Amino acid sequence: MTLASDSTTSGALTALLRRELQLDTRRIRSIARIVTGTAIAVAVAMVFQIPLPAYVAYLIFLLSQEDTASTLVSSIGGLVAATLAIALSLLFYVFDASEPALRIPLLALSTFIGSYLSRTSTLGPIAFLSGFVLVLSQTLIDDIPNTEVLTHAVLWLWLVVATPVFTVIMINVLTGESPVALSRQRAAALMEAVADYIELPLSQNPSLLREKLVALNQLKGKAFLWEKRLKVFAQEDQRLFGLMLEILQIARALTPQLAATSRHALALSIRQSRALFLERRGIDVAIVPTVQDGMETEPEPACEALRLALRDLHNEASGNSNAGAPDAGTTTPRQLFVPDAFRNPAHVRYALKVTLAVLASYATYTLLAWPGIRTAVTTCFFVSLTTFGESAHKLTLRISGALMGGVLAGLCLVFVIPSLTDIGQLCLLVGAVSALFAWVSTSSENIAYAGMQMAFAFFLGVLQGYAPASDLTVLRDRVVGIVIGNVWISVFFTSLWPVSALQQARNLWSSSLEKLGELLVAPTAHAAADLRLAVNTKTQQAALLKSRSAFERQLVSTQRPAHSAELQAAAMERLAYSAFILQRLHSPVPFPAVADIHTSQRLLALSKGAAPDSPDLDMPDPTPLVGRARLRLNEEIDHASHLL
């Protein structure tokens, strides 16, 4: 049994790495941009002797994103954050340069505010980076007691950030990926993948397709920001996106016995909508044959619901949709803070835990008089996430990446660096190794952070100054610092208000059940579309948290045993597509039936952890398909009541 379990785990890991490391043309271009930017930044840092060349090189990785719009936003935001942090740091020096007792409260305040705003403000990334740079700049007083030299060192930090920022901006403006073209290509590819899944269910992973569709929604927003003329398609694209998620969810309910001709007709309908979508956006595509009637005489509820959803998809893609303006009140103005910023104690608790971990790490290397392990503070900033499972996942990637990057740096220090004679050869070495790191860092968030840490450890070990490096203690100190930082994060995140990733996933499932209950009695088509989108988004977030819960290893207690998570996730998926099918079948009805109201109340009771009432099966149904769909949903509610 143990051998079988180990074999299954090894096979899953191999499949994950194969999927994550798969190369395509866009990814190769992204890797080439990172390699070029790293080589240029290292050359500039060496020629002009800019301090901290390792950080200059690493920031190329940190700032580079998959598209030009994201890269420009992250680069400009990073420069603004660094400028603000350096200005505040110089102001703080007026008060704490000669008062060590005042320095620690200021460090704590900076960490707390940066961590708090990272969760509660739309300017969270800038606030977080500002707090991080501010804390690091304040710790320089321990090594540079002379205030004049200290001021010059802090001002140099701005150039350390500005050099990679301008390098990344220049490369991406010249050769970067347009978010408009990228979003269209991915939308077309995903529509084709969903069609393949309907036609051949074993050809695609529906959970992975949903993850990519949710990620596409974020990229679509960047495309609108990049090209303002696309705003005219904003509402249409949002409806198309919601319909694709609904179609994918309903397709999970198709029976294996469904005829191949019916599956082919459904898939052909998606391909035709895909062609219309691209054609209306100025992209020439091959002509797709008209959908022929290959449906069964007495279709299943899932099949009929899918056909109705595909009809709406075709109308949207062709521009013939009669959808009016969104419901009043569905759009809300952008706000500086999230709605529960000042009511939810979880935000304050998270910031407090990060602050305590940072202060403990700072005290550790200060009391030990071991400044080389100051990476413990960096670890606390970049490893800490909302739940312990997410933090442990990032912890694992950080340690494994640092070890691999450190070993590679050590080998280069011993066997390669002594034979290098000029900056050009160093840039070739950095570029060649950066290609490997960029290959990993351009994958999904499952393993991308390991590539970032491989790069950081390697740069810290090899780029120690402006001459060939030969000191291996830098690598040793960095690894020790990482371990210390992770220890403190683990201590505080498991002992103070621990948050389980699995429990958060279950909370999202409960919220999804509430949305499903509201969906059955949605007053308008727009309200139903918004609710379906909310359910799909929450379900995807829950799936991610459930996968991260594997890293908790029962260090954080949950209300229910972890082994039931797979059954709960499967039950939630069945409830979602069963509710989608029922709502789609009776969507033309202007008012919800009494039986649907009762089913909605059962879902709401289940979302609150209460036992749902017995289903009312005596109500007449407008069509046999609606009755069968409602019966299936009630059966799923009864089954889920024993799991959720």
N, C-alpha and C positions, 0 to 999 in steps of 0.2 A: 504493500500500500504506500509506503514512504517513497519507494523508488518510482512508482507511478506518479505520485504527486510531484516529485522533483522533476520528472521528465516533462510533465505538463507545464510546470513553471518555466523550465528552460525553453520549451517550445514557444510559449507565449512571449517570452523575452526576445527570442530570435525573430519572431514575427513582428514584434514592435519595432526592433531595430531595423529590420528590412524595410518596413513601411516608412519609418522616420528618416532614413538615410537615402531614400530613393531620389535620384537626380532627374531634373528636367531642365529645359532651356532657361526658364526664368530663374531657377535656383542657381544655375551655373553663372548667369550674369550677376546675380546678387553676390555670390562668392567672389567673383572677379572684382567687383567694386570694393568689397571689404579688403581684399588683398592689396589692391592698388592704393587705397587710402591709408592702410597701415604702413606700407613701404614709404609713401610720401611723408607721412607724419613722423616716422622714425628718422628719415633723412633730414627733415627740417629741425627736429629736436637735437640731433647730433651736430649739425653744422652750426646752429646758433646757440648750442649748449643751454637749451631750455631745461629747467629742473624737472625731475620726475618723468623721465622719458617712458618708463613703463606705463604710467597712467595716461600719457599722451597716446600711446599705441592702443591701450585698452579702451579708451573712450571712442575710438573708431567703431569697435564692436558694439559698444553700448548705445551709440547714437544711430547706427545703421538699421533701417527698417526695410520692409519688403517693397514699399512704394515711396515715391518722391515726396508726396504730401506728408506722410507720417514721419519721414526722415527730417524734413524741414521743421515740422512742429516740434519734434523731440530735440533737434539741434538748437533752435532758437530758444525753446523753453529751458534747455540746459544752460545756455549762456546767460539768460536772464536770472536763473536760479543762482548760478555761480557769482554773478555780479552783485546780487542782493546779499548773498551770504558773506562775501568778502567785505562789502561796505559795513554790514552789521558787525563783522568780526573786528574790524578796525575800531568801531565804536566801543565794542566790549573791552578792547585792550585798554581803553582809557580808565576803566574801572577795575579790571581784574589782573592787569599785567603785574602789579606789585602786591596783589591781594589773592593768594592761592585759595583762601577760604571762600572767596566770592566766586571763584572760577567754577567750582563744582555745581552750585545752584544755577549758574547761567548755562552750564552744559546740560543739566537736567531740564531746564526750561526750554532750551532749544530743541532737545530731543522730543520732549512731550508735545510741544506745539506742532513740530513737523510731522510726527506720527499721527497726531489727532487730525490735523488737516488733510493728511493723505487719505483718510477714510471718509471725511465729512464734507470736503470742499471740491468744487470742480477744478480748482487750481491745485489739487492734491499733489500731482507729480512735481510741480515747481516748489511747493512748500516742503515736500519731503527731501528733495535734493538740496534745497537751501539749508534745511536743518542738518543734513549730513555733512555738507561742506563746512558749515559753521562750526560744528562739533570738532571736525578734524583740524580746522585751522586754529581753534582754541587750544588743542592739545600740543601744538607746536611750541607753546611757551615753555614746556618742560624741557625741550631740547635746545631752544634758542633763547636764553635769558636776556640777551641784548635787544632792547626794543627797536633800535634802528634797523638792525639786521633782520629782526622778526618782521617788521613792516615791509621791507623789501621782499622777503620770502613770501609773505602773503600776497603781495601785489603780483609776484611771479605766478601765483596760482591761477590768476585770471588768464594769463597767456597759456598755461597748461591746458585750460579748457577751451580757449579760443582757437588754438591751433587745430585740433581735430574737428572742431565745429565748422570752421571755414573750409577745411579739407573735404569733409563729408558733403557740405552744401555744394561745393564746386563740382565734385564728381557726380552727385545725383542730379544736379541741374543739367549737366551735359549728357549723362548716360542713364539716368534713373528711370524706373518703371512708372508710367502714368497710372494713377489709381483708377482713372476712367477705363483705360484699355484692360487693366488687370481685372477689374470688377466684371466687365462684360465677358471676358474670357472665362473667368471662373463661373459666372452665372450660366453661360452656355454649357460648360463642361459638367456642371452639377445637374442641369436639366437633362442632359444626355445620360448621366449616371443614374438618375431616378428612373428614367425610362428603361434603362437596362435592368434595374432592380425589379421593376414591375414585370418585365418580360422574362427575366431569368433571376429569381430571388437569390440564388446562391452566388451570383456574380458580384454583389455589392454588400457592404455592411451598413444597414440602415442607421445604426447609432453613429457611425463615422460620417455618413452623409449629413445627418442632422447637425453634427458638430461643425462641419464645413459650411453648411447653410447659415448657421448662427454667426460664424466668423465673417461670412460674406456680407451680412447686414452691417457690420462695423465698417468694412471696407467701402461699402456703398455710400455711407455718410461722408467718407473722405473724398470720394469721387465728386459728390455734390459740392464739397468745399473747394475742390481743385478747379472745377469747370462750372461756373455759375449758370450757364445756359441749360445744364441738365436739371435745374430746379423744376422745369415743366414736367419732368418725368418722375418727380419725387413721390407723389401720391400713388401713381400707377406702379412704380417699382416696389413700393412698400406692399401694395396689395398682391403683386406677383410673388413677392418673397413669402408673404403669409400663406398664399395658396400652395406654393411648393412645399412648405413645411406641413400643411394640412394633408396634401396628397401623399407625401411620404409616410405620414402617420397612418392614414387610412389604408395605404398599400400593405401595411403590416398585417392587416386583418384578412387579406385575401386568402382563400382556402387553397391548399395545394392541389385540390381537384379541379380548380378553375381551368377551363379549356385553354389550350395554347393560342387558339384564334382570338379568344377574348383578351388574353394578356397582350397579344401582338397589337390588337386594335387600341387598347388603352395606351400602350407605349408609343404607338404611332401618333396618337393625339398629342402627347407631350412633345414629340419631335416636331410636329407641325407648329405648335405654339412657340417652340424654341426658334424655329426659322422666322416666324413673324416677329418675335421679339428682337432678333438681330437685324432684320430688314428695316424695322422702324427706327433703328438707331444707326442706320447708315452702313451696315456691314453686309456684304454680299454673301449669300449662302446657297448651297445646293437646294434644288426644289424637292420638297417632301411630298410624297403621294397623299392624296386626300384620304381621310379616314373612312374606311368602309364599315358597314354595319356587321360586325362579327360577334355581337353580344348574344348571350343566351336569351331564350324566350322568357324564362323565369329566373332573373338574375338574383344573386345573393345581395343582402343589404349592403355589404361592403363594396361590392362591385357597382351597384347602382349609385351609392354615395360618391364613389370615385369618379364615375362617369359625370355626375352633376358638377363636381369640383373641377374636372377637366374642361367642362363646358365654360365655366367661369374663367378658367385660365386662358382658354382660347380667345374669349372676348377681351380680356385684359391685354393679352399680347398683341391683338390686332387693332387695339385702340377703339373697339366698339362697345366698351363697357358703359353701362348707363349709371355707374356709381356717381352719386352726387358728391357734394362737399362733405367732409367729415362731420360727425356729430358735434354740436356745440359743447365745448368743455373737454373734448378729447385731446386737444393740444394744450400744453401748459408752457408758459414762458420759462426760459432757462433761469435757474436760480444759483446763487453762489454756494449754498449749502444744501445738502440732502435733507429731505423732510424731517428725519428724526435726529438731526445732528445734535440737538441740545436736549433730547428726551431719552435717547437710548443709552443706557450706562455702558453698553458693550464698547462704544467708541473710546470712552475715558479709560476703561479697563485695559483695552489693547494698548493705548498710548502709555499707560503706566507700566505695563509689563515690559514694553520695549525700553522705556527709560531706565527701569531697574536693571535690565540686562546690560545696557550700555554702561551704566555707572559701575556695575560689578566688574565688567571687562576692563574698564579704565582703571579701577582700583587694583585689579589683579596685576596688570603689567607695570603699574606705577610702584606698587609695594614691592614687587619682585625686581624693580630696576632693570626691566627687560623690554626696552622700547621696540625691539624687533618683532614682538608679538602684538603690536598695536592693531594688526588685522582682525583681532577679536572684536574691536568696536565696529569695523566694517561689516563683519559677519552678522552682528546683531541687527544692523540696519537692513541688510538685504536678504536675510533668511527669514525674518519674522513675517508671518502672514496671519490672516484672520483666525484660522483653525490650526490645531496642533498637527493634524494630518498633512495640511499644505506645507507647514513649516518643516515637518520631518522629511517630506518629499524634496523640498528645496535643499535641506540640510544634506541629504544623501547625494544629490547632484553636486553640491558644492564640494563636499569632501572628496568624492570620487574624481571630479574634474580637477581639483587642485592637486591630487596625488598624481594623476596621469600627466598633467602639465608640468608638475615639479620634476617628475622622473625624466621627462623629455628634456627639460631645461638642464638638469644635471648631466645628462648624456652630452648635450651640446657644449656645456661648459668644459667638460673633460676632453672631448674628442674633436670638436669642430671649432669653437671660438679661438683656441690658441693658433690656429692656422689662418685666421682671417687677417687681412692686411689693410683694408680700407672700408669706408662707409658703404660703398656699393655692394661689397660682398656680404656685409651685415644685413643690408636691406633684402638681398636675395634670400638669405637664410630666414629672415623674419617673414617675408612674403610666402615662401614655400611652406613653412610651418603654419602660418595663418590660414592657408587654404584648408588645412585639416580642421582647424578650430572653427572656421566659418562654415564648413560642411555640417558640423554638429549644431552650431548655434543658429543656423537658419531652418532647423526643423521646428516641430511644434513645441509647446511648453512642456511636453512630457520629458524631453531630454535636452532642450535647447540651453538651459542654464549650465549644464555640464560643459558645453563648448565654451561658454563665456568664462567659466572658471579655469578651464584648461589654458585659455589665452592669458588670463590674468596671472596665473602662477608662472607660466613660461616667461612672460614679459618681465615680471619682477625678478626672476632668476637670471635672465640673460642681459636685460637692459639696466644694469646697476649704476652706470655712470657714462662717461664719454670715452672710455677706454675698454679694451677687452676685459670682461669680467672673469673672475676665477674663484669667487667666494661662495662656497656652498651653504654657508650658515644662513644666508637670506632665505633659501628654500626651507631649511629646517624651521626657522622662526615663523615663516608664514603658515606652515602646516600646524605648528603648535598653536598659533593664534586662532586659526580656524576652529580647531578642536575646543579651545577654551570658550570662544564665542558661542559655539553650538551647545556646549555644556550649560552655559548660563541661560541661553534661550530655552533649553529643555527644562531647566529647573523652574523658571518663572512661568512658562506657559503650561506646565503640568500641575503646578501647585497653586497658582493664583487664578481663580475663575477659568478653569480649563474649558476650552470649546472644542468639542469633537466634530470632526468633518462629517462623520456619519450622522450625528444628531442634527447638524445643519442640513444635510441632505433630506432627512426625514421631515424637518420643518418646511423645506421647499415642497416636498410631496404633499404635505397638508395644505399648503397654500395653493398648490395646483388643483387639489380636490375642490377647494372653495371656488376657484375660477371655473372648474368644470360644472359645478352646480349652477353658477351664474350663467354659463353658456347655454344651458338648456332653456332658460327663460329670457335670453337676450332680447331686448325690444327691437333692435335694428340689425341690419347686416353689418354695419360698421362696428357696432358694439361686439357682435359675435366674432368678427375678424380680429379685433384687439384682444379678446379673451383667448382665442385659439393661439395667437402669437405669444401671449403671456404664459400659457400652459407649456408650449414647446420650449420657450426660453428657460423657464424654471426647471423643467424636466432635464434639459441639457446641463444646467448648472448642478442639479442634484447628481446626475451621472458622473460629472467630474469630481465632485466632493466624495462620492462613494468610492471612486477609484483611489482617491488620496487617503481614504480611511485605512487602506491596507498598510500604511506607514505608521499608524498609531500603535499597533500591536498591543492593544488593551491597556496602554498607559493612561488613556483618558476614559473615564467611565461613561457609559451611555445608558439610556433608559431601557433599551432592549438589546439582546445579544447580537453581535456583529454578523454571525453566520446567517441570520435571516434577511440580510440586506439584499441579496440577489433575488430572493423570492418577492420581497417588497417592491424592488425596482421592476420586476416583470409584471407584477400585479398593477403597478401604476401605469405602465405602458398599455396594458390591455384596457384599463379604465379610460385612458385618454382616447384611444382610437374608437372605443365603443361609444363614448359620448360624442366624438366628432361625427361618427356615422349617423347617430340618431338625430343630431342637430342639423346635419346636412340634408337628411331625408325629409324633415318637416319644416325646413327653412322657409318655403313659400307660405306657410300658414301665418296669418297676421298676429294671432294670439296663441300663447303656449297652451297645450292641452292640460287638463287637470292631472292626467297621469304623468306628464312631464314635470309639472310643478312638484308632485309628490316625489318623483325620482330625484329632482334637484334638491329637495329637502333631505333625502337620504344621503346624497353626496356631501351636503353641508354638515350633517351630523357626523359622517365619517371623518371629515376634515378636522373636527373638534375632538376626535377620539371617543365619541359616543357610539353606542350600538344603533345602527339605523333601523327604522321601523320596517315591518314586513312590506314587501312590494304589493301595490294594488293592481292586480291583474284583471280586474273586471271591467276596466274602462274600455270603451270602443276605440278602435284605431281607424284613422282615415284610409290606410292601405295595409295589406298584410306585411309589406316590407318594414313599415314603421313599427308594427307590433313585434315582429321578430327582432328588430334592432333594440327596442326597449326591453324586451325580455332578456336579451344577451347582456345589456348594460346592467340590469338588476341582478343577474346571476354573477356578474363580475363584482358588483358591490357586495353581495353576500360573501363571495370568496375573499375579497380584500378585507372585509371586516375582521377576519381572523388573523390578518398579517399586519395591517397598518395601524 
